[in-house]
Amino acid sequence: MKRNIEKAQLLVEALPYIRTLSGKTIVIKFGGNAMIDEKLKELFAEDVVLTKYFGMSPVVVHGGGPQISEVMDKMGKKPVFIEGIRITDGETMDIVEMVLGGKINKELVNRINQHGGNAVGLTGIDAGLIRARKLRRSGKGAGIDRGLVGEVESISPNIIRSLEQNRFIPVIAPIGVDNKGKTYNINADTAAGAIAATLKAEKLIFLTDVKGILGKDGRLISTLTRKQVLTLIKSGVITSGMLPKVRACIEALDGGVKKTHIIDGRINHSILLEIFTKKGIGTEIVAG
């Protein structure tokens, strides 16, 4: 009986958040260990479907770097990275499209559908969703040709809006296309931020392999403003793989997204714990 009462109390605690988020778009970037661990993949699919049942419109953007490298190794092609960016020649781009747009995307769509969702797999090529151009870098590494690595030029939200109106769940692989039909490998964090900004999403959520943003003392910082994030970047507290995520958060906030979240995807039902409880589990970044 006590356990049942605790479950009921959790539902009551979640009620105001469900009410606030009902009818709103939330963009979820699926990455990290949650993409590899079988149990976590199942729990992620359950969380996505549950947000849909609660009246939200989830949009999933996924990565797949380790899986791409694994396939490259099997094909005898060594992955090469410069400053954390995969050098993407034509052959590598074919592998990227095969792994992201094929294997990972369809597996994720299938898992969501098995839990009662109506997911539809997309890449940025579909209906010109992600218009891209070759990545332009200034400063350090500016002269290095990274091949078919792209950056987002614009997002066309029509296909996402159409799917949302018909109660489908878009699952997007971050492959972009330019106006000549050339495809590009896009950083999934960057793509998620641009999509969230274009959709004016209520929330942008990143699943990672860390608790969130940690301060100099190593402790989790629960809430940050845009200004505080920029200070932490300048002081070197936020570095490495966290940079694309926080920059995507800033872009999303500048584009009208209400809140962004960086959470530990290794925790069971991490999405539900972050958005439906008062304390949450990770770091939320707000405009100010």
C-alpha positions as CSV (number, residue, x, y, z in Angstrom):
1,M,0.0,0.0,0.0
2,K,2.8,2.4,0.9
3,R,4.5,1.9,-2.4
4,N,1.2,2.6,-4.3
5,I,0.7,5.8,-2.3
6,E,4.2,6.9,-3.2
7,K,3.5,6.3,-6.9
8,A,0.3,8.3,-6.6
9,Q,2.2,11.2,-5.0
10,L,4.7,11.1,-7.9
11,L,1.9,11.4,-10.4
12,V,0.4,14.4,-8.4
13,E,3.8,16.1,-8.4
14,A,4.1,15.6,-12.2
15,L,0.6,17.0,-12.8
16,P,1.4,20.8,-13.1
17,Y,4.4,20.0,-15.4
18,I,2.1,17.8,-17.6
19,R,-0.5,20.6,-17.7
20,T,2.2,23.2,-18.6
21,L,3.8,21.1,-21.3
22,S,0.7,19.7,-22.9
23,G,0.5,20.8,-26.6
24,K,4.1,22.0,-26.6
25,T,7.0,20.8,-28.7
26,I,10.0,19.3,-27.0
27,V,13.2,18.4,-28.9
28,I,15.3,15.5,-27.5
29,K,18.8,14.8,-28.7
30,F,19.4,11.1,-28.2
31,G,23.1,10.3,-27.7
32,G,25.8,8.9,-25.4
33,N,25.6,5.5,-23.7
34,A,21.8,5.6,-23.9
35,M,22.3,4.8,-27.6
36,I,24.3,1.7,-26.9
37,D,22.9,0.1,-23.7
38,E,19.9,-2.1,-24.6
39,K,17.9,-1.4,-21.4
40,L,18.5,2.4,-21.7
41,K,17.3,2.3,-25.4
42,E,14.1,0.6,-24.3
43,L,13.5,3.1,-21.4
44,F,14.2,6.0,-23.8
45,A,11.6,4.8,-26.2
46,E,9.1,4.4,-23.3
47,D,9.8,8.0,-22.1
48,V,9.3,9.4,-25.6
49,V,6.0,7.6,-26.0
50,L,4.8,8.7,-22.6
51,T,5.5,12.4,-23.4
52,K,3.3,11.9,-26.4
53,Y,0.5,10.4,-24.4
54,F,0.7,13.4,-22.0
55,G,-0.1,15.7,-24.9
56,M,3.4,16.9,-25.9
57,S,4.9,16.7,-29.4
58,P,8.4,15.1,-29.0
59,V,10.9,15.5,-31.8
60,V,13.9,13.2,-31.6
61,V,17.3,14.0,-33.1
62,H,20.0,11.3,-32.8
63,G,23.7,10.9,-33.3
64,G,25.7,7.8,-33.9
65,G,29.4,8.6,-34.0
66,P,30.6,5.3,-32.3
67,Q,28.4,3.2,-34.5
68,I,29.8,5.0,-37.6
69,S,33.4,4.3,-36.5
70,E,32.6,0.7,-35.8
71,V,31.3,0.1,-39.3
72,M,34.3,2.0,-40.8
73,D,36.6,-0.3,-38.9
74,K,34.8,-3.4,-40.2
75,M,35.2,-2.0,-43.7
76,G,38.9,-1.5,-43.2
77,K,38.6,2.3,-43.2
78,K,40.3,4.1,-40.3
79,P,38.3,7.0,-38.7
80,V,40.3,10.3,-38.6
81,F,39.3,13.2,-36.3
82,I,40.7,16.7,-36.2
83,E,39.7,18.8,-33.2
84,G,36.9,16.3,-32.5
85,I,35.4,16.5,-36.0
86,R,35.4,13.4,-38.2
87,I,37.1,13.9,-41.6
88,T,34.4,12.9,-44.0
89,D,35.4,12.0,-47.6
90,G,32.9,10.6,-50.1
91,E,33.2,7.0,-48.9
92,T,32.9,8.0,-45.3
93,M,29.8,10.0,-46.2
94,D,28.2,6.9,-47.7
95,I,28.8,5.1,-44.4
96,V,27.4,8.0,-42.4
97,E,24.2,7.9,-44.5
98,M,24.0,4.2,-44.2
99,V,24.5,4.1,-40.4
100,L,22.6,7.2,-39.4
101,G,19.8,7.3,-41.9
102,G,19.5,3.5,-42.1
103,K,20.5,1.3,-39.2
104,I,20.2,3.7,-36.2
105,N,17.2,5.7,-37.4
106,K,15.1,2.6,-38.3
107,E,16.0,0.8,-35.1
108,L,15.0,3.8,-33.0
109,V,11.7,4.2,-34.9
110,N,11.0,0.5,-34.4
111,R,11.6,0.7,-30.7
112,I,9.3,3.7,-30.2
113,N,6.6,2.0,-32.3
114,Q,6.9,-1.2,-30.3
115,H,6.0,0.9,-27.2
116,G,2.8,2.3,-28.8
117,G,4.2,5.4,-30.5
118,N,3.8,6.4,-34.1
119,A,7.3,7.3,-35.1
120,V,8.5,8.2,-38.6
121,G,12.2,8.2,-39.5
122,L,13.7,11.2,-41.4
123,T,17.0,12.6,-42.4
124,G,17.7,16.3,-43.2
125,I,17.4,15.4,-46.9
126,D,13.6,14.7,-46.6
127,A,11.6,17.7,-47.8
128,G,14.7,19.8,-47.5
129,L,14.5,19.6,-43.7
130,I,18.1,20.5,-43.0
131,R,19.7,22.9,-45.6
132,A,23.5,22.7,-45.2
133,R,26.7,24.1,-46.4
134,K,30.3,23.1,-46.1
135,L,31.6,23.8,-42.5
136,R,33.4,27.1,-42.4
137,R,36.0,27.4,-39.6
138,S,37.9,30.5,-38.6
139,G,40.9,30.8,-36.2
140,K,42.5,27.5,-35.1
141,G,42.3,24.8,-37.8
142,A,40.8,27.2,-40.4
143,G,43.0,25.8,-43.2
144,I,42.0,22.1,-42.7
145,D,39.7,20.6,-45.2
146,R,37.3,18.3,-43.3
147,G,35.6,17.1,-46.4
148,L,31.8,16.6,-46.4
149,V,31.4,18.0,-42.9
150,G,28.6,20.6,-42.9
151,E,26.9,23.2,-40.8
152,V,23.2,24.1,-40.7
153,E,22.3,26.9,-43.1
154,S,18.5,26.7,-42.4
155,I,15.8,24.4,-41.2
156,S,12.5,23.9,-43.1
157,P,10.0,22.8,-40.5
158,N,7.1,21.9,-42.8
159,I,7.5,18.1,-42.7
160,I,7.9,18.1,-38.9
161,R,4.8,20.3,-38.4
162,S,2.8,18.0,-40.8
163,L,3.8,14.9,-38.8
164,E,3.0,16.6,-35.4
165,Q,-0.4,17.6,-36.6
166,N,-1.1,14.0,-37.5
167,R,0.3,12.8,-34.1
168,F,3.4,11.2,-35.5
169,I,6.8,11.3,-33.7
170,P,9.6,12.6,-36.0
171,V,13.0,10.8,-35.5
172,I,15.7,12.7,-37.4
173,A,19.2,11.7,-38.5
174,P,21.5,14.8,-38.8
175,I,22.3,14.6,-42.5
176,G,22.0,17.9,-44.4
177,V,21.8,18.7,-48.1
178,D,22.9,21.8,-50.1
179,N,21.0,23.5,-53.0
180,K,22.9,21.3,-55.4
181,G,21.9,18.0,-53.7
182,K,25.3,17.3,-52.1
183,T,24.9,15.7,-48.6
184,Y,26.8,16.6,-45.5
185,N,27.6,15.1,-42.1
186,I,26.1,17.5,-39.5
187,N,26.9,17.5,-35.8
188,A,23.8,16.1,-34.0
189,D,24.0,18.6,-31.2
190,T,24.1,21.5,-33.6
191,A,21.2,20.1,-35.6
192,A,19.1,19.6,-32.5
193,G,19.7,23.2,-31.4
194,A,18.8,24.6,-34.9
195,I,15.7,22.4,-35.1
196,A,14.5,23.4,-31.6
197,A,15.1,27.1,-32.4
198,T,13.1,26.9,-35.7
199,L,10.2,25.1,-34.0
200,K,10.2,27.5,-31.1
201,A,10.2,24.4,-28.9
202,E,9.3,24.6,-25.2
203,K,12.3,22.5,-24.3
204,L,15.5,21.2,-25.8
205,I,16.9,18.2,-23.9
206,F,20.4,16.6,-24.4
207,L,21.1,13.1,-23.2
208,T,24.8,12.7,-22.3
209,D,27.2,10.5,-20.4
210,V,27.7,13.0,-17.6
211,K,25.5,14.4,-14.8
212,G,25.2,17.8,-16.5
213,I,27.5,20.8,-16.3
214,L,29.9,20.6,-13.4
215,G,31.5,23.6,-11.7
216,K,35.1,24.1,-10.7
217,D,34.5,22.1,-7.6
218,G,33.2,19.1,-9.6
219,R,29.6,19.6,-8.4
220,L,26.6,19.6,-10.6
221,I,25.2,23.0,-11.4
222,S,21.4,22.7,-11.5
223,T,20.5,26.0,-13.2
224,L,22.5,28.4,-15.4
225,T,21.7,31.5,-17.4
226,R,23.0,32.2,-20.9
227,K,25.4,34.8,-19.5
228,Q,26.7,32.4,-16.8
229,V,27.3,29.7,-19.5
230,L,29.4,32.1,-21.6
231,T,31.5,33.0,-18.5
232,L,32.1,29.3,-17.8
233,I,33.2,28.8,-21.4
234,K,35.6,31.8,-21.2
235,S,37.1,30.6,-18.0
236,G,37.7,27.1,-19.3
237,V,35.2,25.3,-17.1
238,I,33.1,24.2,-20.0
239,T,35.3,22.5,-22.6
240,S,35.6,19.6,-25.0
241,G,32.5,17.6,-25.9
242,M,30.3,19.8,-23.8
243,L,30.9,22.8,-26.0
244,P,28.8,21.8,-28.9
245,K,25.9,21.1,-26.5
246,V,26.0,24.4,-24.7
247,R,26.5,26.3,-27.9
248,A,23.4,24.6,-29.3
249,C,21.6,25.5,-26.1
250,I,22.5,29.1,-26.5
251,E,21.4,29.1,-30.2
252,A,18.1,27.5,-29.2
253,L,17.5,30.1,-26.4
254,D,18.3,32.9,-28.8
255,G,15.8,31.4,-31.2
256,G,13.0,31.4,-28.7
257,V,13.3,28.1,-26.9
258,K,12.1,28.5,-23.3
259,K,14.5,26.1,-21.5
260,T,17.3,23.8,-22.4
261,H,18.5,20.8,-20.4
262,I,21.7,18.7,-20.3
263,I,21.0,15.5,-18.4
264,D,22.6,12.1,-17.7
265,G,21.1,9.6,-20.2
266,R,22.5,6.7,-18.1
267,I,19.8,7.2,-15.5
268,N,16.7,5.2,-15.9
269,H,13.8,7.4,-17.2
270,S,16.1,10.4,-17.2
271,I,13.7,12.5,-19.4
272,L,10.7,12.0,-17.1
273,L,12.8,12.8,-14.0
274,E,14.1,16.0,-15.5
275,I,10.8,17.5,-16.8
276,F,8.2,16.1,-14.4
277,T,10.0,16.6,-11.0
278,K,10.7,19.8,-9.1
279,K,14.5,19.2,-8.7
280,G,15.2,17.4,-12.0
281,I,18.5,15.5,-12.4
282,G,20.7,17.6,-14.7
283,T,21.5,21.2,-15.7
284,E,18.9,23.5,-17.1
285,I,20.0,26.6,-19.1
286,V,17.7,29.5,-19.4
287,A,17.9,32.8,-21.2
288,G,18.4,34.9,-18.1
